[in-house]
Amino acid sequence: MLVIVTRTNKTQDGIFGNLIIDTNPFKCLTMERLSLAIPVGVFPIRWMRSIHFQQIMPFIVVPGRTACEQHWANWPNQLEGCQALGTSEELAKDMLVESKDAWNAYIDVILNEPNLMLKVIEDF
C-alpha cells in the first residue's frame, strides 16, 4: 500500500499537504514543521511503540532520523520531525483541525496492511 503526501502550502512554521492512499478512497490533510520536515522521497512505514504516546504508532523510516511518527497535532510546533493528520486546515493560523479524528480514520485503513510505504512529493 502506498501512502502519498503531496505538499501544497508553506506557512511561517509549517508545511501542509494532502494525503491519499493508492488502494483506498481515504484522504486527509497533513502538517509538518517546516524546519524539521521529512525529505521528499519514498520511505517505509513501520509499526513501533511510541515513547511519547505510550502506544503502537506508525513510524516513517527516514535515514538518519529516529521517532519520525505519524500522529495527531494541531500546530507545527508540536511536531519534532513527525507528520500530523487532520480533516481541515487554517493556514492563516498555522493550524490543522480535527487531527485526532483524521488520525483514527487513517489507522482504521492502514492497520492490517503489510508493506506500507510513504511517498512525499511537493507541488508548491
Buried (B, 14 or more C-beta within 10 A) or exposed (E): BBBBBBBBBBBEBBBBBBBBBEEEEBBBBBBBBBEBBBEEEEBEBEEEEBEEEEEEBBBBBBEEBEBBBBBBBBBBEBBEBBBBBBBEBEBEEBBBBBBBBBBEBBBEBBEEEEEBBBBBEEEE
